[in-house]
Amino acid sequence: MTDQQLRRLFSSSPEKAHRLIFDEYYNYVYTIVFNRLRSLGTPEDIDECISDVFAEIFTKYNSESSYSGNIKGFVSAIARNRSIDMFRRIRSGVKATVSLDADEAVQLSSEERIDEQAERTETAHALLDAVKSLGEPDSTIIIQKYYYGRSSEDIGDMIDMKPNTVRKRLSRALSRLRDILREDDEGR
C-alpha cells in the first residue's frame, strides 16, 4: 500500500489504517527493537518498547500530518529512536559498581560463567562462518529463516524466489551445513 493510499484510508477509517500499519510493520519493528535491546533488555522491555513505538507512530502519522516521506522510513526512525531511549534507560539502571579495593569485591559472585560464554561465542562464530561458506542465496535463506524468523514467503519476496523453491533450498542448505559442521568437528 502506498503512502497516499494509506492517508486516504486514515481519512475514512483511522482504526483500519492503524491495524494495517501494525500488521505490515510489526515484524520490522520487532527486529529493530530486538537487535538493540537483546543484550540488555528482558522480553518485557522489548514488548514495552514495541508498544511505545506503535503508540508514537499512531500519534504522529495520520492523514493531516506534515510528514511526506516513506512510511517505512518513518517507522524505522521511530523504532530506532525508541529502542535507543529504552536501551539508555535500562543501562542507566544497571550502573551498580563496587571498588575492587573494597571488602565486598571478594564476595561478589556471578551466575555467568565466562568460559561457557566464550565457548558459546566461539560456536556461534563457527556456525556463522559455516553458513556463509554455503554462498548466496543459501546463507541469506538460513539467516533470514532462523535468525530473523521470517517465513518462506517473506524470504522469497526478498530474494525473488518462489516460497516452494525457498523451502527446497533451505532443506538442501541445512543438509550441506550439517556436513560442513560434521567435517569441522571431526577436524578438531
N, C-alpha and C positions, 0 to 999 in steps of 0.2 A: 504494500500500500504506500502510495506517495505521500509526501507531506501535505500537499494540497487536499488530497482525498481525506487525510486524517483530520485536517482543520474543518472540512465540511462536516465530517462525522461528529466532531466536537460541537458544532453549531446545532446539529439535530439531536444528538444523544451523547452527552459527556460521559455517562456511565459506560456505554459501549466503547467509546474511544479509550477510556481508561483500561477497560478489560482487554482491548486489543493490544494496547501498548504493553500491558503486563504479560499477556500470553506470548507476545512476539519477542520481548526483550528480557524475560526473567532469567533464562539460562545465560545470556550475555552478561547481565548484571551480576549474577551469582559468580561467574568465572572471574570477573574483575575483583569483586569483593573478597572471594575466597583466596585468590592469589595474593592479595595484600595482607589478609589477616590470618592466614593459615599457620604462620609461625608463632603467633602470639595470642590470637583470639580463640574463644570457645565457639562451638556451634551456635550457641545462643547469641553471642556477639555478632556472628556473621548474619544470622537471621534478623537481628535488630538493625544492623546496618542496611541490609537489603530493604527492609521496611522503610527506613529513613530515606533511602534513595527514591523509592517509588512515591513516597509522600511528597518529596520535593518536586519530582517530575510532574505529578498530578497538580501540584500547586502552581508551578511556573509555566507549564506548557499547556496552552489552551487556544481556542480559536482566535482570541484577541491579542495573544502575546506578540511582542515585537520580535521574537526570535524567528529568524527566517532561514536558518541553516538546516542541515540534515538532522532528522530526529535521532539517528543512531549516534552521531557525534554529540548531540545534546545529552543523551542518555549516558554515553561513555564518560563525558566530562563530569556529570553529577556523580556517577558511581565511583569514579576515581577520587574525586574530592571528598566525598563522604567516607570512603574507606580509609583515606589518609587521615582524616579527622578522627575516625574511630581508632585507628592504629596508634595515633599520638595519645589519645585519651587512655587507652589500655596501657600503653607503655609508661605513661606518667604515673600510673597507679602501681607499677611493679618496681619502683626505684628503691627497694629495700637493700641497703648496703651495710656492711659491717667491716670495721677496720680489721686488718689481718693481725694487728698487734693486740687486739682485744682478746680477753679470755674466751669470749663467746665464739670466736673463729674456730677454735678447736672442736667445739660442739656442733658446728654446722655439718649437716649431712644432706645428701641429696638423693632423691629417688632415682635420678637419672644416672645411668651407667655410661660413662664416656666411651669405654671400649665397645659396648654394644652399639652405641650411636655411631661410632666410627665405622664399625662393620656394616651397619645398615647403609651408611652413606657410600661406602665402597661398593656394596652390592648394587645400590641404585645407579651409580656411575657405570658399572659394568653392564647392567641391564640397558641403560640408555645407549651406551656405545654399541651394544649388540643390535638394538632396534635401529639405530642409524645405519649400521652396516647392511641392513636389508635394502636400502636405497628407496627412492621415491617410486610410486606413491605409497608403498607398503609401510614405511616408517611413519608417514603422516597418518595413515589409516589407524595404525595401532595407537599412536599418541592421542589422536582425537577420540578414539573409542574408549580407551582405558584411563587416560589422564583427565580428559575433559568430559567424559561420559556422554558423548554425542551419539546419536542414532545413525544407522546406516544411511538413512535418507538425508540427514544433515551433512554427513561426510560426503555422500555422493554429490550433493549440491556444491560443496566446497571445491571438489576436485573434478567436477564434470564427469561423473561416472554413475551408472545405474546402481540403485541400492543392492540389487542381487549380485552385481559384479563386486561391489564393495565387500559383501559378506564372503564371497568366494575368495577374494584376495586376502581378506583378513584370516580366513581359515588356513590358507596356504602359508601366509606370512608367519602365523603362530607356529606352524609345524617347522618351518625353517628356523625360527627363533629358538625353539626347543633344541634343535640340533646344534645350533651355534653355541648355546649356553652349555649343553652337554659336553661339547668339544672343549670349551673353555674350562669347565670343571675338571675334566679328565687331564687337561694340560697342567693343572696346578699341582 
